[in-house]
Amino acid sequence: MELKYFLKLVKKHLLWLFLLPVVAIVTTFFLIRKLPDTYISRARVATGIVDDTRKIPGSDKSKSESDVNQEFSNLIQTMQLKLILDQVSYKLMLHDLLDKQPYRKASQNVIDLNPAARKHAIEVYTKKYNQREALSLWDNDQFGLYKVFVSMGYDDGSLLKKLKIYRWEYSDFIDIEFESENPVLSAFVVNTICNEFITYYTTILRENQEKGVRFLEKLVAMKQDTLNNKIQELKGYKLQNRILSLPEQARALYNQISSYEAEKQKLEQSIAANSGTLKVINQKFDPSDQQYLERSAEEINEKLIETKSQLQKNSDELIKSNYNTFYLKRRDSLMAILDKQIKLSTDRNVYSPLSTKQSLVAQKLKLEVDLEMSKNSIATLENEINTLNQRLDLLMPHEAVIQTYEGDIDLASKEYLEVLYKYNQANLEASYALQLRQVEVAMPNQAQPSKKIFLVILAGVVTFVIYLAALVIVFYFDQSIHDAKTLVGKTRLPVLGQLPLLSSKNLLIHTAWEDGQSFQTQQFKNALRALRFEVDKEVGDARLCLITSLQEGAGKTFTTLNLAYAYAKIKKKVLIIDGHFKDPVITKMFDTTVYLEDYLQGNINLFDIPRDHAVAILGNKGEDISILELQDYQTIIHQIQQLANNFDIIFIEGSSLEHSHNAKEWSMFARKILPVFENGRALTDDDKHAIDYLKEINGKMTGWVYNKTFSAKEKKSFLKKLLNG
């Protein structure tokens, strides 16, 4: 359904839809027919960014895809810098000014240069090229030379328009293309861009790397000096406090103290054991034995005191020397001497009262000597342990200071090694710096296939598509009504009949009833008969029917005349009242002199209305007046009722509901209202208010007459023509 309305819209604009593309094609042809052929040259640069064969040996550092893309993007943008393109511009201008075969025909600005100005331009271009400087547009002289650039199309903006730089897929290569009307010019521009870019980028990269290496070299020296100073400070502190190795010294003291503690524990165990044994032996002697034994012990002690003294002295030296083997051997020797002396002493007591207990006496003497020696050794050990603890306490403050020094040295060492690594890495990267290479040199190529035909066709197609798209947009936003179903849906009022659009401008088709046999007139007659049937069914005995519309131009006059004639064909007495006072079209059409004003005011009666035609006409004078201004309400009712009594059906053509006062006044006297709606018209807010008014008039609203529709055969005929071209 929507498609056929769109095709109808296309049909209305069919001429322009084909005419505008033709105009565009012709215009484009004349505009581009003198365009020169174009030539494209291409060069390729290897970057080394993703080339594994050019990686630093031993380097396993991999780059992410985003990092790689960023590097390529930076290189491409660098190639398009004004700094690079200015170098190309200088070389192009110098070539055209110095060479007998310039790349392009001299512009008017170049022709206007006199020899002195030409020489000056060459000097300035050469100087700026060598110094890699841009022309200063603040300087009038250099601004004039820049305008020469522009006139020749050698400025950076003009070059960029024809320059194309891109990374070839995911490779390591960057392709540079340039298009111009001269194959040699295209190749020269591409090769010059490559050379200037490689020179500039390599120089900048090397300078930055050298700056970085020099900075790191100074930083390495500074960190090394800091480390050496920290080491010297620690060494000086150790020498000043006579510390060789604090951990070793502390460990030795701990070990020595532990050894003495263990020895002390053994001696304490020995004392306890010897004391117990000695107590048991003493219990085996009676009191008389004890007295004799004490006298013997005094004699023996006097003899052994010297040996015991030597043994005690040796034990002290043994402990102080940390059990030196010399003192160990001497202790063993003295113990052997002491044992002999004890044995000789007991042998002398063979004839004593204790002779039977000789072994116990010897054992008792031996235990007493050992007990005394152990007690003396414990005292010596305790003294040594105290001395060692004092020495250990003296080391503690030094340990905190030394740990601080060692921490500083460790931090300085890490910083030094880190900077040294960066320095070595920077040196290595500088030697394997990114080396750009032009792997393909641009050559003059053949002319590109002509785009003229393509552009001409494209102009026509684009114009056609744009116009068609505009029609689609217009159709999409179009809120007009194109079928009776939509009208019923939007107004909630029935449609009594549809009248097709006629190509004839004549409002009356009475000739069609006699000899009209065309499809169009036949369709109209059938539609009018169907409408007559529906109206007759709705109006019935009411007889008075007001024909109006929402807006002017809907075809209510056309509908009134033809519907009246259709009633006349079935032998009905029909009267048409022209109730449109402002625009009495029917009155003018039939040139009647019988007016509604005279009838209502009693100047004429109903018998003065001419009836020599099939349809009687009661016109109006076309004055700015309303029906209620002609006569009072009751008189109007009486006069119209007389007309209704003498005619089978009366059609009143009123104004549209745009002029609501006229139509509403007539609706007071009409018994039925028949509104006409024009096909293709959209409903406005005023229309919606008028429709609400029609709904409120209970029993008077009959239904719509849907006018100016598109007949089915005409639609099919149009579609067939459109599809067949």
Secondary structure by P-SEA (a helix, b strand, c coil): caaaaaaaaaaaacccaaaaaaaaaaaaaaacccccbbbbbbbbbbccccccccccccccccccaaaaaaaaaaaaaaaacaaaaaaaaaaaaaaaacccccccccccccccccaaaaaaaaaaaaaaaaaccccccccaaaaaaaaaaaaacccaaaaaaabbbbccccccbbbbbbbcccaaaaaaaaaaaaaaaaaaaaaaaaaaaaaaaaaaaaaaaaaaaaaaaaaaaaaaaaaaaccccaaaaaaaaaaaaaaaaaaaaaaaaaaaaaaaaaaaaaaaccaaaaaaaaaaaaaaaaaaaaaaaaaaaaaaaaaaacccaaaaaaaaaaaaaaaaaaaaaaaaacccccccaaaaaaaaaaaaaaaaaaaaaaaaaaaaaaaaaaaaaaaaaaaaaaaaaaaaaaaaaaaaaaaaaaaaaaaaaaaacccccccbbbccccccccaaaaaaaaaaaaaaaaaaaaaaaaaaaccccccaaaaaaaccccccccccccccccccccccccccccaaaaaaaaaaaaaaaaaaaaaccccbbbbbcccccccaaaaaaaaaaaaaaaccbbbbbccccccaaaaaaacccccaaaaaacccccccccccccbbbbbcccccccccccccaaaaaaaaaaaaaaccbbbbbcccccaaaaaaaaaacccbbbbbbbccccccaaaaaaaaaaaacccccccccccccccaaaaaaaaaaaaac
